[in-house]
Every structure is written in structure tokens, then in C-alpha cells.
């Protein structure tokens, strides 16, 4: 099995899929997806025998931004 992932769009341009890792255990596929940085990758898929057996869209984590409070 192979893990392939696509990076998030940069300046509105989509990115191609890239090979991330190869493994043999079917139970490891969930762990492999969890190791991806969700800030960098937007979707991934698990390929086995040239067939997609799992496709996942990764949500970008919500981060609260702290701003500078101006005093009057």
C-alpha cells in the first residue's frame, strides 16, 4: 500500500499528488494519514494494486490569532 497526498493550493494554483510512504499493514493506513501535516496537505489517498482504497480530505486546523490591542 502507498500513501499519496496533495499539498494545499499556493496562490490559487493546485498541486500534484506526491508519494509519501509505503507500508504493508492495512491497519497502519489510519496512522499514516494521521502523521500528515494538515497545514500543508489538503487531501490524501491510500493506493493498493493501482486502486484507490481510501480517500480523505483533510480539514485545515482552526487557529485563533492574537492581535495587538491598542490602548487609547
mmCIF file of the N, C-alpha and C atoms, coordinates in Angstrom:
data_MODEL
# 
_entry.id   MODEL 
# 
loop_
_atom_site.group_PDB 
_atom_site.id 
_atom_site.type_symbol 
_atom_site.label_atom_id 
_atom_site.label_alt_id 
_atom_site.label_comp_id 
_atom_site.label_asym_id 
_atom_site.label_entity_id 
_atom_site.label_seq_id 
_atom_site.pdbx_PDB_ins_code 
_atom_site.Cartn_x 
_atom_site.Cartn_y 
_atom_site.Cartn_z 
_atom_site.occupancy 
_atom_site.B_iso_or_equiv 
_atom_site.pdbx_formal_charge 
_atom_site.auth_seq_id 
_atom_site.auth_comp_id 
_atom_site.auth_asym_id 
_atom_site.auth_atom_id 
_atom_site.pdbx_PDB_model_num 
ATOM 1   N N  . UNK A 1 1  ? 0.836   -1.178 0.000  1.00 0.00 ? 1  UNK A N  1 
ATOM 2   C CA . UNK A 1 1  ? 0.000   0.000  0.000  1.00 0.00 ? 1  UNK A CA 1 
ATOM 3   C C  . UNK A 1 1  ? 0.878   1.236  0.000  1.00 0.00 ? 1  UNK A C  1 
ATOM 4   N N  . UNK A 1 2  ? 0.350   2.280  -0.587 1.00 0.00 ? 2  UNK A N  1 
ATOM 5   C CA . UNK A 1 2  ? 1.092   3.530  -0.680 1.00 0.00 ? 2  UNK A CA 1 
ATOM 6   C C  . UNK A 1 2  ? 0.212   4.694  -0.244 1.00 0.00 ? 2  UNK A C  1 
ATOM 7   N N  . UNK A 1 3  ? 0.837   5.670  0.396  1.00 0.00 ? 3  UNK A N  1 
ATOM 8   C CA . UNK A 1 3  ? 0.163   6.895  0.789  1.00 0.00 ? 3  UNK A CA 1 
ATOM 9   C C  . UNK A 1 3  ? 0.602   8.002  -0.151 1.00 0.00 ? 3  UNK A C  1 
ATOM 10  N N  . UNK A 1 4  ? -0.372  8.635  -0.798 1.00 0.00 ? 4  UNK A N  1 
ATOM 11  C CA . UNK A 1 4  ? -0.134  9.771  -1.673 1.00 0.00 ? 4  UNK A CA 1 
ATOM 12  C C  . UNK A 1 4  ? -0.909  10.956 -1.110 1.00 0.00 ? 4  UNK A C  1 
ATOM 13  N N  . UNK A 1 5  ? -0.356  12.167 -1.240 1.00 0.00 ? 5  UNK A N  1 
ATOM 14  C CA . UNK A 1 5  ? -1.026  13.346 -0.705 1.00 0.00 ? 5  UNK A CA 1 
ATOM 15  C C  . UNK A 1 5  ? -0.813  14.535 -1.639 1.00 0.00 ? 5  UNK A C  1 
ATOM 16  N N  . UNK A 1 6  ? -1.765  15.470 -1.564 1.00 0.00 ? 6  UNK A N  1 
ATOM 17  C CA . UNK A 1 6  ? -1.694  16.690 -2.368 1.00 0.00 ? 6  UNK A CA 1 
ATOM 18  C C  . UNK A 1 6  ? -1.589  17.890 -1.434 1.00 0.00 ? 6  UNK A C  1 
ATOM 19  N N  . UNK A 1 7  ? -0.633  18.771 -1.725 1.00 0.00 ? 7  UNK A N  1 
ATOM 20  C CA . UNK A 1 7  ? -0.448  19.963 -0.905 1.00 0.00 ? 7  UNK A CA 1 
ATOM 21  C C  . UNK A 1 7  ? -1.564  20.971 -1.166 1.00 0.00 ? 7  UNK A C  1 
ATOM 22  N N  . UNK A 1 8  ? -1.771  21.865 -0.223 1.00 0.00 ? 8  UNK A N  1 
ATOM 23  C CA . UNK A 1 8  ? -2.776  22.920 -0.359 1.00 0.00 ? 8  UNK A CA 1 
ATOM 24  C C  . UNK A 1 8  ? -2.386  23.860 -1.487 1.00 0.00 ? 8  UNK A C  1 
ATOM 25  N N  . UNK A 1 9  ? -3.381  24.551 -2.021 1.00 0.00 ? 9  UNK A N  1 
ATOM 26  C CA . UNK A 1 9  ? -3.138  25.474 -3.133 1.00 0.00 ? 9  UNK A CA 1 
ATOM 27  C C  . UNK A 1 9  ? -2.208  26.598 -2.691 1.00 0.00 ? 9  UNK A C  1 
ATOM 28  N N  . UNK A 1 10 ? -1.310  26.957 -3.600 1.00 0.00 ? 10 UNK A N  1 
ATOM 29  C CA . UNK A 1 10 ? -0.400  28.070 -3.370 1.00 0.00 ? 10 UNK A CA 1 
ATOM 30  C C  . UNK A 1 10 ? -0.716  29.127 -4.413 1.00 0.00 ? 10 UNK A C  1 
ATOM 31  N N  . UNK A 1 11 ? -1.140  30.304 -3.933 1.00 0.00 ? 11 UNK A N  1 
ATOM 32  C CA . UNK A 1 11 ? -1.522  31.401 -4.817 1.00 0.00 ? 11 UNK A CA 1 
ATOM 33  C C  . UNK A 1 11 ? -2.576  30.959 -5.822 1.00 0.00 ? 11 UNK A C  1 
ATOM 34  N N  . UNK A 1 12 ? -3.525  30.156 -5.373 1.00 0.00 ? 12 UNK A N  1 
ATOM 35  C CA . UNK A 1 12 ? -4.631  29.722 -6.222 1.00 0.00 ? 12 UNK A CA 1 
ATOM 36  C C  . UNK A 1 12 ? -4.307  28.594 -7.180 1.00 0.00 ? 12 UNK A C  1 
ATOM 37  N N  . UNK A 1 13 ? -3.096  28.106 -7.183 1.00 0.00 ? 13 UNK A N  1 
ATOM 38  C CA . UNK A 1 13 ? -2.698  27.035 -8.097 1.00 0.00 ? 13 UNK A CA 1 
ATOM 39  C C  . UNK A 1 13 ? -2.689  25.706 -7.358 1.00 0.00 ? 13 UNK A C  1 
ATOM 40  N N  . UNK A 1 14 ? -3.343  24.717 -7.943 1.00 0.00 ? 14 UNK A N  1 
ATOM 41  C CA . UNK A 1 14 ? -3.372  23.379 -7.370 1.00 0.00 ? 14 UNK A CA 1 
ATOM 42  C C  . UNK A 1 14 ? -2.015  22.699 -7.477 1.00 0.00 ? 14 UNK A C  1 
ATOM 43  N N  . UNK A 1 15 ? -1.807  21.724 -6.640 1.00 0.00 ? 15 UNK A N  1 
ATOM 44  C CA . UNK A 1 15 ? -0.541  20.995 -6.599 1.00 0.00 ? 15 UNK A CA 1 
ATOM 45  C C  . UNK A 1 15 ? -0.769  19.538 -7.003 1.00 0.00 ? 15 UNK A C  1 
ATOM 46  N N  . UNK A 1 16 ? 0.222   18.883 -7.597 1.00 0.00 ? 16 UNK A N  1 
ATOM 47  C CA . UNK A 1 16 ? 0.075   17.462 -7.945 1.00 0.00 ? 16 UNK A CA 1 
ATOM 48  C C  . UNK A 1 16 ? 0.203   16.578 -6.702 1.00 0.00 ? 16 UNK A C  1 
ATOM 49  N N  . UNK A 1 17 ? -0.280  15.347 -6.828 1.00 0.00 ? 17 UNK A N  1 
ATOM 50  C CA . UNK A 1 17 ? -0.109  14.379 -5.744 1.00 0.00 ? 17 UNK A CA 1 
ATOM 51  C C  . UNK A 1 17 ? 1.365   13.985 -5.664 1.00 0.00 ? 17 UNK A C  1 
ATOM 52  N N  . UNK A 1 18 ? 1.831   13.720 -4.452 1.00 0.00 ? 18 UNK A N  1 
ATOM 53  C CA . UNK A 1 18 ? 3.202   13.251 -4.275 1.00 0.00 ? 18 UNK A CA 1 
ATOM 54  C C  . UNK A 1 18 ? 3.207   12.023 -3.380 1.00 0.00 ? 18 UNK A C  1 
ATOM 55  N N  . UNK A 1 19 ? 4.135   11.141 -3.671 1.00 0.00 ? 19 UNK A N  1 
ATOM 56  C CA . UNK A 1 19 ? 4.286   9.908  -2.894 1.00 0.00 ? 19 UNK A CA 1 
ATOM 57  C C  . UNK A 1 19 ? 4.851   10.240 -1.524 1.00 0.00 ? 19 UNK A C  1 
ATOM 58  N N  . UNK A 1 20 ? 4.207   9.720  -0.456 1.00 0.00 ? 20 UNK A N  1 
ATOM 59  C CA . UNK A 1 20 ? 4.661   9.989  0.904  1.00 0.00 ? 20 UNK A CA 1 
ATOM 60  C C  . UNK A 1 20 ? 5.353   8.770  1.509  1.00 0.00 ? 20 UNK A C  1 
ATOM 61  N N  . UNK A 1 21 ? 4.675   7.620  1.520  1.00 0.00 ? 21 UNK A N  1 
ATOM 62  C CA . UNK A 1 21 ? 5.278   6.436  2.128  1.00 0.00 ? 21 UNK A CA 1 
ATOM 63  C C  . UNK A 1 21 ? 4.625   5.160  1.612  1.00 0.00 ? 21 UNK A C  1 
ATOM 64  N N  . UNK A 1 22 ? 5.283   4.049  1.918  1.00 0.00 ? 22 UNK A N  1 
ATOM 65  C CA . UNK A 1 22 ? 4.774   2.728  1.538  1.00 0.00 ? 22 UNK A CA 1 
ATOM 66  C C  . UNK A 1 22 ? 4.749   1.855  2.790  1.00 0.00 ? 22 UNK A C  1 
ATOM 67  N N  . UNK A 1 23 ? 3.700   1.044  2.926  1.00 0.00 ? 23 UNK A N  1 
ATOM 68  C CA . UNK A 1 23 ? 3.567   0.173  4.085  1.00 0.00 ? 23 UNK A CA 1 
ATOM 69  C C  . UNK A 1 23 ? 2.779   -1.065 3.692  1.00 0.00 ? 23 UNK A C  1 
ATOM 70  N N  . UNK A 1 24 ? 2.814   -2.091 4.531  1.00 0.00 ? 24 UNK A N  1 
ATOM 71  C CA . UNK A 1 24 ? 2.156   -3.363 4.225  1.00 0.00 ? 24 UNK A CA 1 
ATOM 72  C C  . UNK A 1 24 ? 0.931   -3.635 5.083  1.00 0.00 ? 24 UNK A C  1 
ATOM 73  N N  . UNK A 1 25 ? 0.853   -3.051 6.252  1.00 0.00 ? 25 UNK A N  1 
ATOM 74  C CA . UNK A 1 25 ? -0.228  -3.324 7.195  1.00 0.00 ? 25 UNK A CA 1 
ATOM 75  C C  . UNK A 1 25 ? -1.445  -2.451 6.885  1.00 0.00 ? 25 UNK A C  1 
ATOM 76  N N  . UNK A 1 26 ? -2.603  -3.075 6.668  1.00 0.00 ? 26 UNK A N  1 
ATOM 77  C CA . UNK A 1 26 ? -3.813  -2.302 6.369  1.00 0.00 ? 26 UNK A CA 1 
ATOM 78  C C  . UNK A 1 26 ? -4.254  -1.464 7.557  1.00 0.00 ? 26 UNK A C  1 
ATOM 79  N N  . UNK A 1 27 ? -3.992  -1.907 8.763  1.00 0.00 ? 27 UNK A N  1 
ATOM 80  C CA . UNK A 1 27 ? -4.364  -1.135 9.947  1.00 0.00 ? 27 UNK A CA 1 
ATOM 81  C C  . UNK A 1 27 ? -3.514  0.120  10.109 1.00 0.00 ? 27 UNK A C  1 
ATOM 82  N N  . UNK A 1 28 ? -2.331  0.146  9.499  1.00 0.00 ? 28 UNK A N  1 
ATOM 83  C CA . UNK A 1 28 ? -1.445  1.303  9.595  1.00 0.00 ? 28 UNK A CA 1 
ATOM 84  C C  . UNK A 1 28 ? -1.927  2.474  8.734  1.00 0.00 ? 28 UNK A C  1 
ATOM 85  N N  . UNK A 1 29 ? -2.850  2.247  7.827  1.00 0.00 ? 29 UNK A N  1 
ATOM 86  C CA . UNK A 1 29 ? -3.280  3.309  6.915  1.00 0.00 ? 29 UNK A CA 1 
ATOM 87  C C  . UNK A 1 29 ? -3.861  4.509  7.668  1.00 0.00 ? 29 UNK A C  1 
ATOM 88  N N  . UNK A 1 30 ? -4.606  4.264  8.740  1.00 0.00 ? 30 UNK A N  1 
ATOM 89  C CA . UNK A 1 30 ? -5.156  5.378  9.520  1.00 0.00 ? 30 UNK A CA 1 
ATOM 90  C C  . UNK A 1 30 ? -4.047  6.150  10.235 1.00 0.00 ? 30 UNK A C  1 
ATOM 91  N N  . UNK A 1 31 ? -3.067  5.449  10.737 1.00 0.00 ? 31 UNK A N  1 
ATOM 92  C CA . UNK A 1 31 ? -1.940  6.091  11.400 1.00 0.00 ? 31 UNK A CA 1 
ATOM 93  C C  . UNK A 1 31 ? -1.119  6.906  10.399 1.00 0.00 ? 31 UNK A C  1 
ATOM 94  N N  . UNK A 1 32 ? -0.945  6.365  9.201  1.00 0.00 ? 32 UNK A N  1 
ATOM 95  C CA . UNK A 1 32 ? -0.185  7.078  8.169  1.00 0.00 ? 32 UNK A CA 1 
ATOM 96  C C  . UNK A 1 32 ? -0.873  8.393  7.806  1.00 0.00 ? 32 UNK A C  1 
ATOM 97  N N  . UNK A 1 33 ? -2.186  8.377  7.713  1.00 0.00 ? 33 UNK A N  1 
ATOM 98  C CA . UNK A 1 33 ? -2.922  9.604  7.400  1.00 0.00 ? 33 UNK A CA 1 
ATOM 99  C C  . UNK A 1 33 ? -2.797  10.604 8.547  1.00 0.00 ? 33 UNK A C  1 
ATOM 100 N N  . UNK A 1 34 ? -2.837  10.113 9.782  1.00 0.00 ? 34 UNK A N  1 
ATOM 101 C CA . UNK A 1 34 ? -2.720  11.000 10.935 1.00 0.00 ? 34 UNK A CA 1 
ATOM 102 C C  . UNK A 1 34 ? -1.351  11.663 11.039 1.00 0.00 ? 34 UNK A C  1 
ATOM 103 N N  . UNK A 1 35 ? -0.334  11.079 10.433 1.00 0.00 ? 35 UNK A N  1 
ATOM 104 C CA . UNK A 1 35 ? 1.007   11.669 10.508 1.00 0.00 ? 35 UNK A CA 1 
ATOM 105 C C  . UNK A 1 35 ? 1.177   12.852 9.553  1.00 0.00 ? 35 UNK A C  1 
ATOM 106 N N  . UNK A 1 36 ? 0.257   13.025 8.608  1.00 0.00 ? 36 UNK A N  1 
ATOM 107 C CA . UNK A 1 36 ? 0.369   14.137 7.658  1.00 0.00 ? 36 UNK A CA 1 
ATOM 108 C C  . UNK A 1 36 ? 0.103   15.468 8.352  1.00 0.00 ? 36 UNK A C  1 
ATOM 109 N N  . UNK A 1 37 ? 0.845   16.489 7.968  1.00 0.00 ? 37 UNK A N  1 
ATOM 110 C CA . UNK A 1 37 ? 0.636   17.835 8.498  1.00 0.00 ? 37 UNK A CA 1 
ATOM 111 C C  . UNK A 1 37 ? -0.564  18.449 7.788  1.00 0.00 ? 37 UNK A C  1 
ATOM 112 N N  . UNK A 1 38 ? -1.632  18.700 8.525  1.00 0.00 ? 38 UNK A N  1 
ATOM 113 C CA . UNK A 1 38 ? -2.872  19.206 7.931  1.00 0.00 ? 38 UNK A CA 1 
ATOM 114 C C  . UNK A 1 38 ? -2.753  20.663 7.476  1.00 0.00 ? 38 UNK A C  1 
ATOM 115 N N  . UNK A 1 39 ? -1.716  21.366 7.927  1.00 0.00 ? 39 UNK A N  1 
ATOM 116 C CA . UNK A 1 39 ? -1.474  22.719 7.439  1.00 0.00 ? 39 UNK A CA 1 
ATOM 117 C C  . UNK A 1 39 ? -0.869  22.705 6.036  1.00 0.00 ? 39 UNK A C  1 
ATOM 118 N N  . UNK A 1 40 ? -0.204  21.619 5.688  1.00 0.00 ? 40 UNK A N  1 
ATOM 119 C CA . UNK A 1 40 ? 0.468   21.523 4.393  1.00 0.00 ? 40 UNK A CA 1 
ATOM 120 C C  . UNK A 1 40 ? -0.382  20.780 3.373  1.00 0.00 ? 40 UNK A C  1 
ATOM 121 N N  . UNK A 1 41 ? -0.982  19.662 3.762  1.00 0.00 ? 41 UNK A N  1 
ATOM 122 C CA . UNK A 1 41 ? -1.705  18.798 2.826  1.00 0.00 ? 41 UNK A CA 1 
ATOM 123 C C  . UNK A 1 41 ? -3.209  18.997 2.933  1.00 0.00 ? 41 UNK A C  1 
ATOM 124 N N  . UNK A 1 42 ? -3.899  18.973 1.788  1.00 0.00 ? 42 UNK A N  1 
ATOM 125 C CA . UNK A 1 42 ? -5.344  19.164 1.786  1.00 0.00 ? 42 UNK A CA 1 
ATOM 126 C C  . UNK A 1 42 ? -6.116  17.873 1.540  1.00 0.00 ? 42 UNK A C  1 
ATOM 127 N N  . UNK A 1 43 ? -5.492  16.887 0.913  1.00 0.00 ? 43 UNK A N  1 
ATOM 128 C CA . UNK A 1 43 ? -6.163  15.609 0.674  1.00 0.00 ? 43 UNK A CA 1 
ATOM 129 C C  . UNK A 1 43 ? -5.121  14.519 0.488  1.00 0.00 ? 43 UNK A C  1 
ATOM 130 N N  . UNK A 1 44 ? -5.554  13.277 0.739  1.00 0.00 ? 44 UNK A N  1 
ATOM 131 C CA . UNK A 1 44 ? -4.644  12.152 0.581  1.00 0.00 ? 44 UNK A CA 1 
ATOM 132 C C  . UNK A 1 44 ? -5.428  10.920 0.166  1.00 0.00 ? 44 UNK A C  1 
ATOM 133 N N  . UNK A 1 45 ? -4.695  9.924  -0.301 1.00 0.00 ? 45 UNK A N  1 
ATOM 134 C CA . UNK A 1 45 ? -5.337  8.670  -0.669 1.00 0.00 ? 45 UNK A CA 1 
ATOM 135 C C  . UNK A 1 45 ? -4.377  7.520  -0.437 1.00 0.00 ? 45 UNK A C  1 
ATOM 136 N N  . UNK A 1 46 ? -4.968  6.355  -0.154 1.00 0.00 ? 46 UNK A N  1 
ATOM 137 C CA . UNK A 1 46 ? -4.232  5.118  0.017  1.00 0.00 ? 46 UNK A CA 1 
ATOM 138 C C  . UNK A 1 46 ? -4.446  4.298  -1.243 1.00 0.00 ? 46 UNK A C  1 
ATOM 139 N N  . UNK A 1 47 ? -3.351  3.886  -1.880 1.00 0.00 ? 47 UNK A N  1 
ATOM 140 C CA . UNK A 1 47 ? -3.388  3.118  -3.125 1.00 0.00 ? 47 UNK A CA 1 
ATOM 141 C C  . UNK A 1 47 ? -2.912  1.701  -2.846 1.00 0.00 ? 47 UNK A C  1 
ATOM 142 N N  . UNK A 1 48 ? -3.644  0.715  -3.368 1.00 0.00 ? 48 UNK A N  1 
ATOM 143 C CA . UNK A 1 48 ? -3.239  -0.683 -3.265 1.00 0.00 ? 48 UNK A CA 1 
ATOM 144 C C  . UNK A 1 48 ? -3.524  -1.365 -4.595 1.00 0.00 ? 48 UNK A C  1 
ATOM 145 N N  . UNK A 1 49 ? -2.504  -1.948 -5.188 1.00 0.00 ? 49 UNK A N  1 
ATOM 146 C CA . UNK A 1 49 ? -2.627  -2.608 -6.506 1.00 0.00 ? 49 UNK A CA 1 
ATOM 147 C C  . UNK A 1 49 ? -3.229  -1.667 -7.554 1.00 0.00 ? 49 UNK A C  1 
ATOM 148 N N  . UNK A 1 50 ? -2.721  -0.434 -7.590 1.00 0.00 ? 50 UNK A N  1 
ATOM 149 C CA . UNK A 1 50 ? -3.154  0.603  -8.538 1.00 0.00 ? 50 UNK A CA 1 
ATOM 150 C C  . UNK A 1 50 ? -4.631  0.963  -8.409 1.00 0.00 ? 50 UNK A C  1 
ATOM 151 N N  . UNK A 1 51 ? -5.216  0.754  -7.239 1.00 0.00 ? 51 UNK A N  1 
ATOM 152 C CA . UNK A 1 51 ? -6.602  1.147  -6.978 1.00 0.00 ? 51 UNK A CA 1 
ATOM 153 C C  . UNK A 1 51 ? -6.655  1.975  -5.698 1.00 0.00 ? 51 UNK A C  1 
ATOM 154 N N  . UNK A 1 52 ? -7.441  3.029  -5.736 1.00 0.00 ? 52 UNK A N  1 
ATOM 155 C CA . UNK A 1 52 ? -7.625  3.858  -4.552 1.00 0.00 ? 52 UNK A CA 1 
ATOM 156 C C  . UNK A 1 52 ? -8.589  3.137  -3.612 1.00 0.00 ? 52 UNK A C  1 
ATOM 157 N N  . UNK A 1 53 ? -8.109  2.808  -2.418 1.00 0.00 ? 53 UNK A N  1 
ATOM 158 C CA . UNK A 1 53 ? -8.979  2.122  -1.466 1.00 0.00 ? 53 UNK A CA 1 
ATOM 159 C C  . UNK A 1 53 ? -9.467  3.060  -0.360 1.00 0.00 ? 53 UNK A C  1 
ATOM 160 N N  . UNK A 1 54 ? -8.828  4.241  -0.240 1.00 0.00 ? 54 UNK A N  1 
ATOM 161 C CA . UNK A 1 54 ? -9.274  5.209  0.750  1.00 0.00 ? 54 UNK A CA 1 
ATOM 162 C C  . UNK A 1 54 ? -8.894  6.613  0.275  1.00 0.00 ? 54 UNK A C  1 
ATOM 163 N N  . UNK A 1 55 ? -9.844  7.546  0.362  1.00 0.00 ? 55 UNK A N  1 
ATOM 164 C CA . UNK A 1 55 ? -9.609  8.942  0.007  1.00 0.00 ? 55 UNK A CA 1 
ATOM 165 C C  . UNK A 1 55 ? -10.084 9.799  1.167  1.00 0.00 ? 55 UNK A C  1 
ATOM 166 N N  . UNK A 1 56 ? -9.247  10.752 1.600  1.00 0.00 ? 56 UNK A N  1 
ATOM 167 C CA . UNK A 1 56 ? -9.582  11.593 2.753  1.00 0.00 ? 56 UNK A CA 1 
ATOM 168 C C  . UNK A 1 56 ? -9.254  13.046 2.428  1.00 0.00 ? 56 UNK A C  1 
ATOM 169 N N  . UNK A 1 57 ? -10.226 13.938 2.678  1.00 0.00 ? 57 UNK A N  1 
ATOM 170 C CA . UNK A 1 57 ? -9.970  15.369 2.598  1.00 0.00 ? 57 UNK A CA 1 
ATOM 171 C C  . UNK A 1 57 ? -9.637  15.852 3.997  1.00 0.00 ? 57 UNK A C  1 
ATOM 172 N N  . UNK A 1 58 ? -8.509  16.514 4.132  1.00 0.00 ? 58 UNK A N  1 
ATOM 173 C CA . UNK A 1 58 ? -8.028  16.961 5.436  1.00 0.00 ? 58 UNK A CA 1 
ATOM 174 C C  . UNK A 1 58 ? -8.487  18.396 5.683  1.00 0.00 ? 58 UNK A C  1 
ATOM 175 N N  . UNK A 1 59 ? -9.147  18.603 6.805  1.00 0.00 ? 59 UNK A N  1 
ATOM 176 C CA . UNK A 1 59 ? -9.580  19.947 7.156  1.00 0.00 ? 59 UNK A CA 1 
ATOM 177 C C  . UNK A 1 59 ? -8.403  20.736 7.712  1.00 0.00 ? 59 UNK A C  1 
ATOM 178 N N  . UNK A 1 60 ? -8.332  21.999 7.330  1.00 0.00 ? 60 UNK A N  1 
ATOM 179 C CA . UNK A 1 60 ? -7.273  22.847 7.852  1.00 0.00 ? 60 UNK A CA 1 
ATOM 180 C C  . UNK A 1 60 ? -7.607  23.203 9.294  1.00 0.00 ? 60 UNK A C  1 
ATOM 181 N N  . UNK A 1 61 ? -6.675  23.010 10.206 1.00 0.00 ? 61 UNK A N  1 
ATOM 182 C CA . UNK A 1 61 ? -6.967  23.298 11.615 1.00 0.00 ? 61 UNK A CA 1 
ATOM 183 C C  . UNK A 1 61 ? -7.267  24.772 11.837 1.00 0.00 ? 61 UNK A C  1 
ATOM 184 N N  . UNK A 1 62 ? -8.237  25.041 12.699 1.00 0.00 ? 62 UNK A N  1 
ATOM 185 C CA . UNK A 1 62 ? -8.593  26.415 13.041 1.00 0.00 ? 62 UNK A CA 1 
ATOM 186 C C  . UNK A 1 62 ? -7.636  26.916 14.110 1.00 0.00 ? 62 UNK A C  1 
ATOM 187 N N  . UNK A 1 63 ? -7.031  28.070 13.851 1.00 0.00 ? 63 UNK A N  1 
ATOM 188 C CA . UNK A 1 63 ? -6.094  28.658 14.804 1.00 0.00 ? 63 UNK A CA 1 
ATOM 189 C C  . UNK A 1 63 ? -6.560  30.071 15.114 1.00 0.00 ? 63 UNK A C  1 
ATOM 190 N N  . UNK A 1 64 ? -6.793  30.322 16.384 1.00 0.00 ? 64 UNK A N  1 
ATOM 191 C CA . UNK A 1 64 ? -7.156  31.678 16.786 1.00 0.00 ? 64 UNK A CA 1 
ATOM 192 C C  . UNK A 1 64 ? -5.917  32.549 16.727 1.00 0.00 ? 64 UNK A C  1 
ATOM 193 N N  . UNK A 1 65 ? -6.060  33.705 16.130 1.00 0.00 ? 65 UNK A N  1 
ATOM 194 C CA . UNK A 1 65 ? -4.930  34.618 16.055 1.00 0.00 ? 65 UNK A CA 1 
ATOM 195 C C  . UNK A 1 65 ? -5.063  35.676 17.134 1.00 0.00 ? 65 UNK A C  1 
ATOM 196 N N  . UNK A 1 66 ? -3.966  35.965 17.734 1.00 0.00 ? 66 UNK A N  1 
ATOM 197 C CA . UNK A 1 66 ? -3.960  37.006 18.747 1.00 0.00 ? 66 UNK A CA 1 
ATOM 198 C C  . UNK A 1 66 ? -3.463  38.291 18.101 1.00 0.00 ? 66 UNK A C  1 
ATOM 199 N N  . UNK A 1 67 ? -4.196  39.325 18.330 1.00 0.00 ? 67 UNK A N  1 
ATOM 200 C CA . UNK A 1 67 ? -3.802  40.610 17.782 1.00 0.00 ? 67 UNK A CA 1 
ATOM 201 C C  . UNK A 1 67 ? -3.314  41.530 18.878 1.00 0.00 ? 67 UNK A C  1 
ATOM 202 N N  . UNK A 1 68 ? -2.746  42.616 18.474 1.00 0.00 ? 68 UNK A N  1 
ATOM 203 C CA . UNK A 1 68 ? -2.265  43.615 19.421 1.00 0.00 ? 68 UNK A CA 1 
ATOM 204 C C  . UNK A 1 68 ? -3.427  44.526 19.746 1.00 0.00 ? 68 UNK A C  1 
ATOM 205 N N  . UNK A 1 69 ? -3.706  44.692 21.019 1.00 0.00 ? 69 UNK A N  1 
ATOM 206 C CA . UNK A 1 69 ? -4.783  45.568 21.442 1.00 0.00 ? 69 UNK A CA 1 
ATOM 207 C C  . UNK A 1 69 ? -4.201  46.961 21.660 1.00 0.00 ? 69 UNK A C  1 
ATOM 208 N N  . UNK A 1 70 ? -4.751  47.903 20.926 1.00 0.00 ? 70 UNK A N  1 
ATOM 209 C CA . UNK A 1 70 ? -4.267  49.290 21.050 1.00 0.00 ? 70 UNK A CA 1 
ATOM 210 C C  . UNK A 1 70 ? -4.956  49.981 22.223 1.00 0.00 ? 70 UNK A C  1 
ATOM 211 N N  . UNK A 1 71 ? -4.174  50.612 23.018 1.00 0.00 ? 71 UNK A N  1 
ATOM 212 C CA . UNK A 1 71 ? -4.764  51.371 24.126 1.00 0.00 ? 71 UNK A CA 1 
ATOM 213 C C  . UNK A 1 71 ? -4.931  52.815 23.700 1.00 0.00 ? 71 UNK A C  1 
ATOM 214 N N  . UNK A 1 72 ? -6.020  53.396 24.145 1.00 0.00 ? 72 UNK A N  1 
ATOM 215 C CA . UNK A 1 72 ? -6.299  54.783 23.745 1.00 0.00 ? 72 UNK A CA 1 
ATOM 216 C C  . UNK A 1 72 ? -5.833  55.767 24.773 1.00 0.00 ? 72 UNK A C  1 
# 
